[in-house]
Amino acid sequence: MFYIVESSKSFYEANFDLGPVVERLGFSILHRQDIGELLQRRGIDIDEDCQVHEVIHYRYAADLLAIDMRLGLALPWRISVFTENGTTRIGLVRPQALAEACSSDSEAARIVADIEARLIMVVDETR
């Protein structure tokens, strides 16, 4: 269900380096959310950092929605950069796992497999 790798980069370096890789592989970042900062602003202290990047590939998203609008429930895709016991990790929930819960269409499955492969490339190249 998850794809998570350990990074040799700092939390901040990994977040900075993610954007250009996302764009080079045809995706766009819709939103970045620093969960750790958000919690701290609410008075909740956590020992780890977490930033979530919501990404989309417009052509793939349009193709999926044309097949089955319920696939919108699995959009956008999220890549998370986080720390765990002082180690930076980069990961995602595999899109195929989410899409299978929404649709059994074989063309959608093919598209989602392509998306997942590209997102894994983003994670691996960013690490």
Backbone bond lengths (Angstrom), bond angles and torsions (degrees), N, CA, C in turn:
res aa  C-N    CA-C-N  psi(-1)  N-CA   C-N-CA  omega(-1)  CA-C   N-CA-C  phi
1 M - - - 1.442 - - 1.531 111.62 -
2 F 1.341 117.10 -35.30 1.469 121.25 -179.70 1.517 110.41 -110.63
3 Y 1.323 114.97 152.10 1.459 121.54 168.68 1.518 105.82 -126.29
4 I 1.337 117.26 112.63 1.459 122.54 -175.60 1.520 108.70 -134.12
5 V 1.338 115.47 133.17 1.458 120.58 177.09 1.524 109.19 -124.73
6 E 1.309 114.88 156.09 1.454 121.42 174.72 1.527 107.62 -88.70
7 S 1.322 115.81 140.30 1.457 120.75 179.57 1.522 110.22 -111.39
8 S 1.309 115.82 146.58 1.461 120.70 174.48 1.532 110.55 -84.76
9 K 1.323 116.54 -5.68 1.470 121.49 -177.71 1.519 110.81 -88.78
10 S 1.323 114.11 162.44 1.461 118.76 172.43 1.527 108.37 -72.23
11 F 1.319 116.19 164.83 1.460 121.79 176.69 1.525 110.47 -54.19
12 Y 1.326 116.53 -45.63 1.464 120.79 -176.72 1.525 111.94 -70.04
13 E 1.331 117.66 -39.39 1.463 120.60 177.79 1.529 110.92 -63.72
14 A 1.311 117.09 -44.40 1.464 120.40 -178.91 1.528 111.06 -62.67
15 N 1.327 117.12 -42.26 1.463 119.94 177.78 1.522 111.20 -63.96
16 F 1.314 117.34 -41.01 1.463 121.92 -179.98 1.529 110.71 -66.10
17 D 1.336 116.93 -41.88 1.463 121.21 -176.15 1.527 113.78 -76.26
18 L 1.314 117.67 -19.07 1.463 121.10 -176.83 1.535 112.29 -64.15
19 G 1.320 117.80 -44.14 1.468 122.11 -175.10 1.517 114.96 -52.79
20 P 1.333 119.13 -53.24 1.465 119.56 -179.41 1.536 113.26 -62.15
21 V 1.319 117.81 -33.89 1.467 120.52 178.74 1.528 109.65 -69.15
22 V 1.323 116.08 -43.83 1.469 121.07 177.38 1.527 109.98 -54.60
23 E 1.321 116.47 -49.10 1.465 120.64 -176.97 1.521 112.33 -68.46
24 R 1.327 117.39 -39.52 1.461 120.20 179.98 1.524 111.85 -62.85
25 L 1.336 116.43 -30.71 1.468 119.76 -179.50 1.533 112.71 -93.15
26 G 1.334 116.84 16.06 1.461 121.39 169.83 1.508 116.74 91.56
27 F 1.321 118.01 6.50 1.454 121.81 179.22 1.527 109.66 -101.68
28 S 1.306 115.47 166.71 1.462 122.34 173.92 1.521 107.78 -128.15
29 I 1.328 115.71 144.45 1.459 119.78 174.82 1.520 107.88 -88.30
30 L 1.319 115.30 119.58 1.459 120.72 178.90 1.523 111.74 -82.84
31 H 1.327 114.78 -37.08 1.461 119.26 -174.07 1.523 109.50 -160.65
32 R 1.323 114.60 145.15 1.465 121.39 171.99 1.510 107.26 -119.72
33 Q 1.302 115.68 132.21 1.454 119.71 -179.59 1.519 108.91 -127.76
34 D 1.322 116.23 119.48 1.457 121.68 178.00 1.526 107.16 -88.89
35 I 1.313 116.14 98.04 1.462 121.60 -175.05 1.529 110.72 -65.97
36 G 1.326 117.33 -40.71 1.461 120.61 178.83 1.515 111.89 -59.38
37 E 1.327 116.38 -46.11 1.465 121.09 178.89 1.529 110.76 -64.81
38 L 1.313 116.56 -41.75 1.463 121.19 178.80 1.529 111.06 -58.50
39 L 1.330 116.17 -44.56 1.462 120.18 179.07 1.520 111.57 -66.18
40 Q 1.321 117.07 -40.75 1.460 120.23 179.30 1.523 111.34 -62.90
41 R 1.334 117.45 -37.72 1.470 120.26 176.96 1.519 112.04 -64.73
42 R 1.336 116.55 -20.78 1.467 121.40 178.16 1.530 111.83 -95.81
43 G 1.353 115.04 7.23 1.449 119.52 177.86 1.514 114.55 82.41
44 I 1.323 117.02 16.37 1.465 121.70 -179.95 1.526 107.85 -107.87
45 D 1.313 115.90 116.73 1.461 120.55 179.57 1.528 110.55 -92.16
46 I 1.325 115.61 132.14 1.463 120.67 172.53 1.519 107.39 -128.27
47 D 1.307 116.13 153.33 1.461 121.11 -176.66 1.524 113.09 -85.54
48 E 1.308 117.48 -11.98 1.460 121.27 -176.04 1.527 110.71 -113.92
49 D 1.334 115.40 164.87 1.463 122.63 177.08 1.521 109.35 -107.95
50 C 1.326 116.04 150.02 1.462 120.46 178.21 1.524 109.20 -154.56
51 Q 1.311 115.44 123.53 1.454 120.70 174.52 1.526 108.16 -127.19
52 V 1.336 115.90 131.04 1.461 121.87 -178.00 1.526 108.42 -109.35
53 H 1.329 114.98 130.40 1.468 122.43 178.65 1.527 107.38 -110.24
54 E 1.313 116.60 117.46 1.464 120.85 176.30 1.523 107.64 -90.28
55 V 1.332 115.86 121.02 1.464 120.47 -174.82 1.521 110.60 -122.11
56 I 1.331 114.28 155.07 1.464 120.35 179.31 1.529 108.62 -144.37
57 H 1.290 115.45 150.06 1.464 123.06 169.49 1.522 103.20 -118.07
58 Y 1.309 117.17 109.15 1.466 120.94 -169.05 1.521 113.37 -58.74
59 R 1.321 118.32 -41.97 1.466 120.28 -178.65 1.529 110.93 -66.07
60 Y 1.337 115.95 -45.84 1.465 119.15 178.30 1.530 110.98 -61.94
61 A 1.322 116.65 -42.32 1.471 119.78 -179.19 1.525 110.27 -62.04
62 A 1.325 117.08 -44.29 1.466 120.61 179.39 1.529 111.28 -63.26
63 D 1.331 116.32 -41.57 1.469 120.25 179.07 1.526 111.39 -62.98
64 L 1.333 116.47 -42.67 1.467 119.84 179.43 1.523 111.64 -65.28
65 L 1.319 116.53 -43.46 1.469 119.77 -179.57 1.520 111.87 -66.64
66 A 1.335 116.81 -31.34 1.464 120.07 177.26 1.533 110.72 -67.17
67 I 1.321 116.55 -29.11 1.469 121.03 179.22 1.527 110.80 -79.18
68 D 1.335 115.93 -46.40 1.463 119.93 -175.13 1.529 108.95 -160.12
69 M 1.298 116.37 113.57 1.468 120.50 -177.50 1.521 113.02 -61.44
70 R 1.321 117.72 -22.55 1.470 119.80 178.01 1.525 111.52 -64.40
71 L 1.324 117.57 -20.71 1.460 120.39 177.96 1.529 111.76 -66.28
72 G 1.314 116.49 -15.61 1.458 120.21 173.47 1.526 112.27 -62.01
73 L 1.324 115.97 -20.67 1.461 119.98 176.87 1.522 112.00 -67.58
74 A 1.329 116.81 -19.52 1.461 121.40 179.88 1.530 112.12 -101.16
75 L 1.326 117.43 9.28 1.468 122.53 -179.49 1.529 109.77 -108.50
76 P 1.316 120.49 154.13 1.454 126.29 -16.68 1.519 110.01 -74.10
77 W 1.309 115.53 175.70 1.463 119.66 178.32 1.517 107.70 -88.55
78 R 1.317 116.26 151.17 1.463 120.63 -176.08 1.519 111.23 -121.44
79 I 1.319 113.83 134.21 1.457 120.99 172.25 1.517 106.00 -116.59
80 S 1.307 115.78 129.17 1.458 120.53 -177.97 1.526 110.17 -112.97
81 V 1.325 114.75 134.19 1.460 121.62 170.24 1.515 105.02 -109.98
82 F 1.332 116.12 124.85 1.460 119.05 -176.11 1.520 110.31 -148.08
83 T 1.318 114.74 164.32 1.455 119.62 174.91 1.514 108.58 -108.90
84 E 1.310 114.02 149.94 1.456 120.93 178.31 1.520 106.70 -146.38
85 N 1.319 115.57 111.84 1.470 121.52 -177.34 1.528 111.54 53.77
86 G 1.342 116.12 41.51 1.459 121.32 176.45 1.517 115.15 83.15
87 T 1.317 118.13 -1.09 1.470 122.28 179.79 1.519 109.33 -105.46
88 T 1.327 115.66 134.70 1.460 120.52 176.62 1.520 109.09 -81.19
89 R 1.314 115.73 133.30 1.462 122.29 177.77 1.533 108.74 -128.59
90 I 1.317 114.80 150.91 1.463 121.84 176.93 1.522 106.11 -129.13
91 G 1.329 116.39 132.05 1.447 117.51 -177.58 1.511 113.80 -157.43
92 L 1.317 113.49 175.43 1.459 121.08 178.34 1.518 109.32 -153.85
93 V 1.312 114.85 159.37 1.457 120.92 168.21 1.525 104.54 -84.58
94 R 1.313 116.38 127.95 1.467 119.78 -176.69 1.540 110.11 -61.44
95 P 1.339 117.26 124.00 1.461 120.20 -179.52 1.524 114.29 -57.14
96 Q 1.326 117.83 -32.20 1.462 119.43 -179.55 1.520 111.01 -61.97
97 A 1.314 117.81 -37.48 1.464 120.63 179.94 1.520 110.92 -63.60
98 L 1.329 116.51 -40.45 1.468 119.84 179.07 1.526 111.56 -72.13
99 A 1.320 117.12 -43.58 1.464 120.70 -176.74 1.518 112.25 -65.43
100 E 1.327 116.81 -36.66 1.464 119.91 179.33 1.524 111.53 -61.73
101 A 1.318 116.79 -29.35 1.464 120.41 178.50 1.531 111.51 -74.34
102 C 1.335 116.74 -20.19 1.469 120.50 -176.13 1.521 113.88 -100.74
103 S 1.335 117.83 -29.95 1.463 119.96 -173.23 1.530 110.36 -154.33
104 S 1.318 115.41 148.82 1.470 120.40 176.67 1.529 111.10 -110.79
105 D 1.319 117.40 14.25 1.460 122.43 -178.44 1.536 110.56 -67.82
106 S 1.334 117.18 131.29 1.466 121.14 -176.18 1.536 112.01 -69.09
107 E 1.327 118.36 -35.08 1.466 120.77 177.64 1.526 110.28 -67.79
108 A 1.324 116.88 -40.26 1.462 120.34 176.12 1.523 110.12 -61.85
109 A 1.304 117.29 -40.03 1.467 121.38 179.36 1.529 110.62 -62.71
110 R 1.315 117.02 -39.90 1.472 120.82 178.11 1.522 110.99 -64.40
111 I 1.322 116.63 -45.16 1.469 121.12 179.49 1.518 110.64 -62.95
112 V 1.315 116.43 -45.44 1.464 120.59 -178.68 1.535 110.59 -64.76
113 A 1.318 117.90 -33.92 1.473 120.17 176.36 1.526 110.30 -63.53
114 D 1.335 117.27 -40.21 1.467 121.21 176.24 1.533 110.64 -63.34
115 I 1.318 115.86 -44.30 1.469 120.79 179.47 1.524 109.84 -59.73
116 E 1.313 115.68 -48.53 1.463 119.58 -178.33 1.528 111.12 -60.39
117 A 1.314 117.18 -42.46 1.466 120.62 179.29 1.526 110.71 -60.56
118 R 1.323 116.61 -42.20 1.471 120.00 179.40 1.520 111.91 -68.44
119 L 1.326 117.24 -40.43 1.461 119.62 179.06 1.528 111.28 -65.69
120 I 1.313 117.09 -36.45 1.464 120.19 175.80 1.524 109.96 -65.05
121 M 1.335 117.07 -37.27 1.463 120.39 174.72 1.522 110.75 -60.95
122 V 1.338 116.87 -41.74 1.470 120.90 178.01 1.531 110.00 -58.26
123 V 1.323 115.86 -49.33 1.464 120.43 -179.48 1.526 110.95 -61.60
124 D 1.330 116.97 -47.80 1.462 120.68 -177.56 1.533 112.43 -64.31
125 E 1.326 117.10 -39.67 1.463 119.85 -179.32 1.525 111.92 -74.34
126 T 1.312 117.34 -26.93 1.462 120.71 179.56 1.514 111.02 -77.42
127 R 1.319 117.51 -31.66 1.473 121.57 -173.17 1.493 111.16 -52.75
